[in-house]
């Protein structure tokens, strides 16, 4: 067994054992509202009811809504609300909930399954750091670290983004959420698309991409990047493009096609609420909308235009590459544009951003954003455990994180002195 394989095994075991232990110590977290929603969807699947067709077996829907075993006062207050929330996840996620419900019929089983996939995610993150990064510690940081820590600093970053990530721990295990599974599919699709092994880049990667879209939807934002890398690593460009698109669409269609008409209506309704409603949960605009109620929406539109503009200019000036451009697009949509997400969803774009910045050799930017993310993660995790969850803190963090990243993009794009910007990396598959 080689060195990397040992790291992967230890990463998985550390992530899994810590999460399983915490589940045993926090039995009260089985009463979380979102967990009730996932169980509602799973119960519909187990009973052969289409979750997205509200007229399918109305009597059973009413019975499940009032079932004392999985009753939540907010979700179950009326049938319309229950139908909306029980159908609020995409089919692959709903199918996962159905499988868990069929096998175990236990809320704790969901927590164990979410933790298992979060542990797989930790391995993928570690694989990115040790295989795809050519990490160099920025000089100012290197001088502050002992020699031993300098040697293992990339491993520290890998562990803190995955196996021991306080944000992922809070929004995955403590608060049972499946978004880590979606992030696992997204990062795995990117990782295998960079491989020179044709089976991995042209079969495994597009299949994972299709699954990621069917599970969480956000996978669509990294589709061009995956296709770009997969084709770069294969000589037959046109054939590779056709094959990659065919497999990814086939896998996605197999998951979505049976519910397509209802899904379009559901996604349209959810998108309307996500962009036209008032900012809520962990949105970065929640605080600004309270401080500047007449002008916050104008500020949002201006910031989005500036963020998109600096990303495009940086790309055209060759200070940013297609990898960073794709990460910026996902971050812009998930953390800046949408206004009703919690930290579990925004964390997908933040972790992907940090991983892909490191992948592009922008290590000063990567290290700074990672450190800020890690410090807030510890604060948020400890505060939530002892004093209760504060999503307004999440909103303030994402706001400051976005501003910091925007400033770093400006420096990277327009700085004239070579010491102020970093040379963007180009990647060849391995």
DAMOKA-V991141 format. One record per residue. N is the residue number from 1. PHI is phi in whole degrees, -180 to 180 (999 if undefined). OMEGA is omega in radians with two decimals (none if undefined). D_CENTER is the distance of its C-alpha to the mean C-alpha in whole Angstrom. Layout:
# DAMOKA-V991141
N & PHI & OMEGA & D_CENTER
N & PHI & OMEGA & D_CENTER
This chain:
# DAMOKA-V991141
1 & 999 & -3.09 & 31
2 & -80 & -3.04 & 30
3 & -62 & -3.11 & 28
4 & -63 & 3.14 & 25
5 & -62 & 3.10 & 25
6 & -63 & 3.11 & 26
7 & -63 & -3.14 & 23
8 & -62 & -3.12 & 20
9 & -65 & 3.14 & 23
10 & -65 & 3.09 & 23
11 & -61 & 3.14 & 19
12 & -63 & -3.09 & 19
13 & -66 & 3.10 & 22
14 & -64 & -3.13 & 21
15 & -61 & -3.07 & 17
16 & -70 & -3.07 & 19
17 & -66 & 3.13 & 22
18 & -63 & -3.12 & 21
19 & -70 & 3.14 & 18
20 & -63 & 3.12 & 21
21 & -62 & -3.11 & 24
22 & -69 & 3.09 & 22
23 & -61 & 3.13 & 22
24 & -62 & -3.07 & 25
25 & -85 & -3.09 & 26
26 & -130 & -3.11 & 24
27 & -65 & -3.11 & 26
28 & -69 & -3.10 & 26
29 & -77 & 3.05 & 22
30 & -78 & -3.13 & 22
31 & -104 & 3.12 & 24
32 & -67 & -3.09 & 20
33 & -59 & -3.12 & 20
34 & -62 & 3.12 & 17
35 & -66 & 3.04 & 18
36 & -61 & 3.14 & 21
37 & -63 & 3.14 & 20
38 & -64 & 3.11 & 18
39 & -69 & 3.08 & 21
40 & -59 & 3.12 & 23
41 & -63 & 3.12 & 21
42 & -63 & 3.12 & 22
43 & -67 & 3.07 & 26
44 & -64 & 3.14 & 26
45 & -63 & -3.12 & 25
46 & -59 & -3.11 & 27
47 & -91 & 3.05 & 30
48 & 73 & -3.12 & 30
49 & -102 & 3.09 & 29
50 & -71 & -3.08 & 27
51 & -63 & -3.02 & 24
52 & -96 & 3.09 & 24
53 & -109 & -3.02 & 28
54 & -70 & 3.12 & 29
55 & -95 & 3.13 & 32
56 & -82 & 3.10 & 32
57 & 56 & -3.10 & 34
58 & -61 & -3.11 & 34
59 & -63 & 3.13 & 36
60 & -68 & 3.09 & 34
61 & -60 & 3.12 & 31
62 & -65 & 3.13 & 33
63 & -66 & 3.13 & 34
64 & -66 & -3.14 & 30
65 & -64 & -3.08 & 30
66 & -97 & 3.14 & 33
67 & -63 & -3.09 & 32
68 & -67 & -3.09 & 33
69 & -67 & -3.08 & 30
70 & -133 & -3.07 & 27
71 & -85 & 3.03 & 28
72 & -126 & -3.01 & 26
73 & -59 & -3.09 & 29
74 & -75 & -3.06 & 26
75 & -67 & -3.01 & 25
76 & -95 & -3.08 & 28
77 & -66 & 3.03 & 30
78 & -152 & -3.01 & 31
79 & -67 & -3.12 & 30
80 & -61 & 3.12 & 29
81 & -66 & -3.14 & 26
82 & -63 & 3.12 & 26
83 & -61 & -3.12 & 25
84 & -64 & -3.07 & 23
85 & -72 & -3.12 & 20
86 & -70 & 3.13 & 21
87 & -109 & -2.96 & 20
88 & -88 & 3.09 & 17
89 & -115 & -3.12 & 15
90 & -72 & -2.96 & 15
91 & -56 & -3.11 & 17
92 & -67 & 3.07 & 16
93 & -66 & 3.13 & 14
94 & -63 & 3.09 & 17
95 & -64 & 3.07 & 19
96 & -60 & 3.13 & 17
97 & -61 & 3.11 & 18
98 & -64 & 3.12 & 22
99 & -65 & 3.11 & 22
100 & -65 & -3.12 & 21
101 & -66 & -3.13 & 24
102 & -65 & -3.05 & 26
103 & -82 & -2.94 & 27
104 & -127 & -3.10 & 26
105 & 50 & -3.10 & 27
106 & -138 & 3.10 & 25
107 & -64 & 3.12 & 23
108 & -66 & 3.13 & 22
109 & -61 & 3.09 & 22
110 & -62 & -3.12 & 18
111 & -64 & 3.12 & 17
112 & -66 & 3.13 & 19
113 & -66 & 3.11 & 17
114 & -61 & 3.14 & 13
115 & -67 & 3.10 & 15
116 & -61 & -3.13 & 16
117 & -70 & 3.04 & 13
118 & -64 & 3.11 & 11
119 & -71 & 3.03 & 14
120 & -64 & 3.07 & 14
121 & -59 & 3.13 & 10
122 & -59 & 3.11 & 12
123 & -68 & 3.13 & 15
124 & -64 & 3.11 & 13
125 & -61 & 3.12 & 12
126 & -63 & 3.11 & 16
127 & -63 & 3.07 & 17
128 & -60 & -3.03 & 15
129 & -66 & -3.04 & 17
130 & -90 & -3.11 & 20
131 & -107 & -3.01 & 21
132 & -104 & 3.05 & 19
133 & -89 & 2.93 & 20
134 & -114 & -2.87 & 23
135 & -67 & 3.03 & 23
136 & -125 & -3.12 & 26
137 & -68 & 3.07 & 26
138 & -53 & -3.01 & 27
139 & -56 & -3.10 & 31
140 & -64 & 3.13 & 30
141 & -81 & -3.12 & 28
142 & -57 & -3.09 & 30
143 & -67 & -3.11 & 33
144 & -94 & -3.01 & 32
145 & -105 & 2.99 & 31
146 & -63 & -3.08 & 33
147 & -57 & -3.11 & 33
148 & -64 & -3.14 & 32
149 & -71 & 3.07 & 29
150 & -58 & -3.10 & 29
151 & -65 & -3.04 & 29
152 & -107 & -3.09 & 26
153 & -60 & 3.08 & 24
154 & -59 & 3.11 & 21
155 & -65 & 3.10 & 21
156 & -62 & 3.11 & 20
157 & -63 & 3.14 & 17
158 & -60 & 3.13 & 16
159 & -67 & -3.05 & 17
160 & -75 & 3.06 & 15
161 & -89 & -3.05 & 12
162 & -130 & -3.00 & 12
163 & -58 & -3.09 & 15
164 & -117 & 3.12 & 16
165 & -67 & -3.14 & 13
166 & -65 & 3.12 & 14
167 & -68 & 3.12 & 11
168 & -66 & 3.11 & 10
169 & -67 & 3.14 & 13
170 & -68 & -3.07 & 14
171 & -100 & 3.10 & 11
172 & -169 & -3.12 & 11
173 & -108 & 3.13 & 15
174 & -64 & 2.96 & 17
175 & -101 & -3.00 & 15
176 & -65 & -3.13 & 15
177 & -140 & -3.11 & 11
178 & -96 & -3.07 & 10
179 & -65 & 3.07 & 6
180 & -62 & 3.08 & 6
181 & -65 & 3.09 & 8
182 & -63 & 3.11 & 6
183 & -66 & 3.07 & 4
184 & -59 & 3.14 & 8
185 & -66 & -3.13 & 9
186 & -64 & -3.10 & 8
187 & -68 & 3.11 & 9
188 & -66 & 3.11 & 12
189 & -60 & 3.11 & 13
190 & -66 & -3.08 & 13
191 & -58 & -3.08 & 15
192 & -75 & 3.09 & 17
193 & -68 & -3.13 & 18
194 & -87 & -3.06 & 19
195 & -79 & 3.04 & 22
196 & -82 & 3.03 & 25
197 & -75 & -3.01 & 26
198 & -61 & -3.14 & 26
199 & -65 & 3.14 & 25
200 & -73 & -3.06 & 22
201 & -79 & -3.04 & 21
202 & -109 & 3.10 & 23
203 & -123 & -3.09 & 22
204 & -66 & -3.10 & 20
205 & -61 & 3.13 & 17
206 & -65 & 3.09 & 18
207 & -65 & 3.10 & 18
208 & -65 & 3.09 & 14
209 & -62 & 3.10 & 13
210 & -60 & 3.10 & 15
211 & -64 & -3.11 & 14
212 & -64 & 3.10 & 10
213 & -68 & -3.13 & 12
214 & -73 & -3.12 & 14
215 & -91 & -3.02 & 11
216 & -135 & 3.09 & 9
217 & 84 & -3.09 & 10
218 & -65 & 3.09 & 8
219 & -59 & 3.13 & 9
220 & -61 & -3.09 & 12
221 & -73 & -3.14 & 12
222 & -104 & 3.13 & 12
223 & -59 & 3.12 & 15
224 & -60 & 3.14 & 17
225 & -66 & 3.11 & 16
226 & -60 & 3.13 & 16
227 & -63 & 3.13 & 19
228 & -60 & -3.12 & 21
229 & -70 & -3.12 & 20
230 & -62 & -3.13 & 22
231 & -73 & 3.11 & 25
232 & -63 & -3.09 & 25
233 & -95 & 3.11 & 26
234 & -132 & -3.02 & 28
235 & -72 & -3.11 & 32
236 & -83 & -2.99 & 32
237 & -62 & -3.06 & 30
238 & -64 & 3.12 & 31
239 & -63 & 3.13 & 30
240 & -66 & 3.11 & 27
241 & -60 & -3.12 & 26
242 & -62 & -3.12 & 27
243 & -65 & -3.12 & 26
244 & -62 & -3.14 & 23
245 & -64 & -3.11 & 22
246 & -62 & -3.10 & 25
247 & -66 & -3.11 & 23
248 & -64 & 3.11 & 19
249 & -68 & 3.13 & 21
250 & -62 & -3.13 & 23
251 & -62 & -3.14 & 20
252 & -64 & -3.10 & 18
253 & -65 & 3.12 & 22
254 & -60 & -3.14 & 23
255 & -84 & -2.98 & 20
256 & -99 & -2.98 & 20
257 & -55 & -3.11 & 24
258 & -61 & -3.07 & 26
259 & -122 & -2.90 & 24
260 & -58 & -3.07 & 24
261 & -63 & 3.12 & 26
262 & -69 & -3.13 & 25
263 & -65 & 3.13 & 21
264 & -61 & 3.12 & 22
265 & -66 & -3.14 & 24
266 & -64 & -3.11 & 21
267 & -67 & 3.09 & 18
268 & -63 & 3.13 & 21
269 & -66 & -3.13 & 22
270 & -70 & 3.11 & 18
271 & -65 & 3.11 & 18
272 & -60 & 3.12 & 21
273 & -67 & -3.06 & 20
274 & -76 & -3.06 & 17
275 & -119 & -3.09 & 19
276 & -104 & -3.12 & 23
277 & -84 & 3.07 & 22
278 & -73 & 3.13 & 23
279 & -59 & -3.13 & 20
280 & -151 & -3.12 & 19
281 & 56 & -3.08 & 17
282 & -101 & -3.10 & 15
283 & -62 & 3.11 & 15
284 & -68 & -3.11 & 17
285 & -93 & -3.09 & 20
286 & -63 & -3.12 & 21
287 & -69 & -3.11 & 23
288 & -64 & -3.13 & 24
289 & -66 & 3.10 & 25
290 & -83 & -3.13 & 27
291 & -77 & -3.09 & 29
292 & -126 & -3.06 & 30
293 & -58 & -3.11 & 30
294 & -77 & -2.95 & 32
295 & -120 & -3.02 & 30
296 & -62 & -3.11 & 26
297 & -68 & 3.08 & 25
298 & -66 & 3.11 & 27
299 & -61 & 3.13 & 26
300 & -61 & -3.11 & 22
301 & -64 & 3.12 & 24
302 & -65 & -3.13 & 25
303 & -63 & 3.12 & 22
304 & -63 & 3.12 & 20
305 & -65 & 3.12 & 23
306 & -66 & -3.14 & 24
307 & -64 & 3.12 & 20
308 & -65 & -3.12 & 20
309 & -64 & -3.12 & 24
310 & -67 & 3.10 & 23
311 & -66 & -3.13 & 21
312 & -69 & 3.13 & 23
313 & -62 & 3.11 & 26
314 & -60 & 3.11 & 24
315 & -68 & -3.13 & 24
316 & -66 & 3.11 & 27
317 & -83 & -3.14 & 29
318 & 64 & 3.01 & 27
319 & -92 & 3.05 & 25
320 & -126 & 3.12 & 22
321 & -111 & -3.08 & 21
322 & -65 & 3.11 & 19
323 & -66 & 3.12 & 16
324 & -67 & 3.11 & 16
325 & -60 & 3.11 & 17
326 & -67 & 3.10 & 14
327 & -63 & 3.13 & 11
328 & -65 & 3.12 & 13
329 & -64 & 3.11 & 13
330 & -64 & 3.14 & 10
331 & -67 & 3.14 & 10
332 & -59 & -3.11 & 13
333 & -72 & -2.98 & 12
334 & -76 & -3.00 & 9
335 & -100 & -3.08 & 11
336 & -107 & -3.06 & 14
337 & -76 & -3.13 & 15
338 & -69 & -2.99 & 14
339 & -126 & -3.11 & 16
340 & -131 & -3.09 & 15
341 & -91 & 3.00 & 12
342 & -94 & -3.05 & 11
343 & -65 & -3.12 & 10
344 & -62 & 3.12 & 7
345 & -77 & 3.14 & 6
346 & -66 & 3.13 & 7
347 & -62 & 3.09 & 5
348 & -59 & -3.11 & 2
349 & -74 & -3.12 & 5
350 & -70 & -3.14 & 7
351 & -66 & 3.10 & 7
352 & -60 & 3.12 & 7
353 & -61 & -3.12 & 10
354 & -63 & 3.14 & 12
355 & -61 & -3.06 & 12
356 & -77 & 3.01 & 13
357 & -65 & 3.07 & 15
358 & -64 & 3.09 & 17
359 & -62 & -3.11 & 17
360 & -96 & 3.10 & 19
361 & 67 & 3.06 & 21
362 & -91 & -2.89 & 21
363 & -78 & 3.08 & 21
364 & -65 & 3.12 & 23
365 & -63 & -3.14 & 20
366 & -59 & -3.06 & 17
367 & -65 & -3.14 & 19
368 & -65 & -3.13 & 20
369 & -66 & 3.10 & 16
370 & -62 & -3.10 & 15
371 & -64 & 3.12 & 18
372 & -62 & 3.12 & 18
373 & -61 & -3.11 & 14
374 & -67 & -3.13 & 16
375 & -61 & 3.12 & 19
376 & -65 & 3.14 & 17
377 & -59 & 3.10 & 15
378 & -64 & 3.11 & 18
379 & -60 & -3.09 & 20
380 & -64 & -3.11 & 18
381 & -65 & -3.13 & 18
382 & -68 & -3.14 & 22
383 & -62 & -3.11 & 22
384 & -65 & -3.10 & 20
385 & -71 & -3.04 & 22
386 & -93 & -3.02 & 26
387 & -121 & 3.12 & 26
388 & 108 & -3.07 & 23
389 & -69 & 3.07 & 20
390 & -127 & -3.12 & 20
391 & -73 & 3.06 & 17
392 & -66 & 3.04 & 20
393 & -64 & 3.10 & 19
394 & -60 & 3.14 & 15
395 & -62 & 3.11 & 16
396 & -65 & 3.12 & 19
397 & -61 & -3.11 & 17
398 & -63 & 3.09 & 14
399 & -62 & -3.13 & 18
400 & -66 & 3.10 & 19
401 & -62 & -3.13 & 16
402 & -65 & 3.12 & 16
403 & -65 & 3.11 & 20
404 & -59 & -3.13 & 20
405 & -65 & 3.11 & 18
406 & -61 & 3.10 & 20
407 & -63 & 3.11 & 23
408 & -63 & 3.10 & 22
409 & -66 & 3.11 & 22
410 & -61 & 3.13 & 25
411 & -62 & -3.13 & 27
412 & -63 & -3.05 & 25
413 & -82 & -2.96 & 26
414 & -110 & -3.11 & 30
415 & -60 & -3.12 & 31
416 & -96 & 3.12 & 34
417 & -78 & -3.08 & 35
418 & -62 & -3.14 & 33
419 & -74 & -3.09 & 33
420 & -94 & 3.14 & 30
421 & -127 & -3.10 & 28
422 & -111 & 3.10 & 26
423 & -77 & -3.09 & 27
424 & -69 & -3.10 & 24
425 & -88 & 3.00 & 24
426 & -117 & -2.99 & 24
427 & -116 & 2.98 & 23
428 & -120 & -2.99 & 25
429 & -63 & 3.11 & 24
430 & -147 & none & 25
